[in-house]
Amino acid sequence: VQLQASGGGLVQAGGSLRLSCAASGIIVSMNAIDWYRQAPGKQRELVATITSGGSTSYGDSVKGRFTVSRDHAKNTVYLQMNSLKSEDTGVYYCKTFVIRATGRSDYWGQGTQVTVSS
């Protein structure tokens, strides 16, 4: 299983970015995918989740601004980020898990840097 996060960059406050998480070894429409972020000096926090059933949930700090979605044909999950704030700056990671007979395994993408300038 591999996750490839991309789409980060430098954007002004109030702007938008769309992050992508391309998956291999799993089918994104059959797995829950999380987006996390980690700001400098802070713990990694859960930003958004899309379940295998397509339900979505968001952290309080991004509700109403971020939208998680997926494209089955491209086997990719997206995080659309609007009305960006300086506090959204950080490294964004996508994550999934697989449960096998041997137990649960978590898989993380490599992270993509988002910098919001005020």
Sequence and secondary structure as in RCSB ss.txt:
>XXXX:A:sequence
VQLQASGGGLVQAGGSLRLSCAASGIIVSMNAIDWYRQAPGKQRELVATITSGGSTSYGDSVKGRFTVSRDHAKN
TVYLQMNSLKSEDTGVYYCKTFVIRATGRSDYWGQGTQVTVSS
>XXXX:A:secstr
 EEEEE  EEEETT  EEEEEEEESS GGGS EEEEEE TTS  EEEEEE TTS EEE TTTTTTEEEEEETTTT
EEEEEE S  GGG EEEEEEEEEEETTEEEEEE   EEEEEE 
